[in-house]
């Protein structure tokens, strides 16, 4: 089992849907789902945090916390 597989297993076992990161650019955070985990070109994913998936207006976004339906501020797909 490699590190990516370990991260995916931990996220799944703990009820998360992917990863979220806004440390590189707070105005344009990134997120990835379990189906495409760690897909970015950043030199490191050490700043990523567990995330929850949410559909907003037909698009999939990832958030570091669970949000209520009327929360539509910090979105990232």
Buried (B, 14 or more C-beta within 10 A) or exposed (E): EEEEEEBBEEBEEEEBBBBBBBEEEEEEBBBBBBEEBBEBEEEEBEEBBBBBBBEBEEEBBBBBEEBEEEEEEBBBB
